[in-house]
Amino acid sequence: MTGSSHGTGPTSSRPLGLFGGRFDPVHRAHIGIAQAVADKLNLDEVRWIVTGDPAHKPAVASAEDRLQMTKLALRELGDPRMVADDREIIAVQNGGSNYTADTVLTLQQEYPGRPLIWILGEDQLQQFTSWSRWQWLVGQLILAVCVRPGAEGSRAAKALIESGGKIHWVHVKPDDTSSTKIRELIQNGLLKPGLVSVGVANYIAENSLYN
């Protein structure tokens, strides 16, 4: 499923995976993280929440372009567990907030009683204590943190654990692919196949993104 429709109050008590990010652009490391968590925690759904107006680092591409690229990547991936979610983009368009804490409140209303698992990469883990109302978030979410072996002892990890955070550590193969590097490769005409999906590469070219 790759649509951006929202749930309609499902009664399932199965954990729901949540993967938020700029996805500027979405790339193979994003997909590796989401699938690794879904596999390890036996999730039947991971919602990719595309940030409307990033709080910590401005996006280069527009929210609509980033959403469309995410949809294309997930459609090409063909993993029915992966679903694009546009709630934060809509919130910003309507003059609201896309802070993760506010997003979690909407999800709790939409999926009452369903455990929420927020997926973090190593870089997001280091920034987590700077998020708005992060201590409240720790009490509302189970964190699935994808790290290289040994990163569990980082200062950020200790802060979350000391605040009562529930953390599932998911070890992933090192992959230094990043959106920043991909944008640099595109600017220099050096983007290699496999870093982003074919659909995303075509969308970037057709819309002259990141040039």
Stockholm file with secondary structure:
# STOCKHOLM 1.0

chainA/1-211         MTGSSHGTGPTSSRPLGLFGGRFDPVHRAHIGIAQAVADKLNLDEVRWIVTGDPAHKPAVASAEDRLQMTKLALRELGDPRMVADDREIIAVQNGGSNYTADTVLTLQQEYPGRPLIWILGEDQLQQFTSWSRWQWLVGQLILAVCVRPGAEGSRAAKALIESGGKIHWVHVKPDDTSSTKIRELIQNGLLKPGLVSVGVANYIAENSLYN
#=GR chainA/1-211 SS CCCCCCCCCCCCCSCEEEEEECCTTCCHHHHHHHHHHHHHHTCSCEEEEECSSCSSSCCSSCHHHHHHHHHHHHHHHTCTTEEEECHHHHHHHTTCCCCHHHHHHHHHHHSTTCCEEEEECHHHHHHGGGSTTHHHHHHHCEEEEEECTTGGGSHHHHHHHHTTCEEEEEECCCCCCCHHHHHHHHHTTCCCTTSSCHHHHHHHHHTTTTC
#=GC SS_cons         CCCCCCCCCCCCCSCEEEEEECCTTCCHHHHHHHHHHHHHHTCSCEEEEECSSCSSSCCSSCHHHHHHHHHHHHHHHTCTTEEEECHHHHHHHTTCCCCHHHHHHHHHHHSTTCCEEEEECHHHHHHGGGSTTHHHHHHHCEEEEEECTTGGGSHHHHHHHHTTCEEEEEECCCCCCCHHHHHHHHHTTCCCTTSSCHHHHHHHHHTTTTC
//
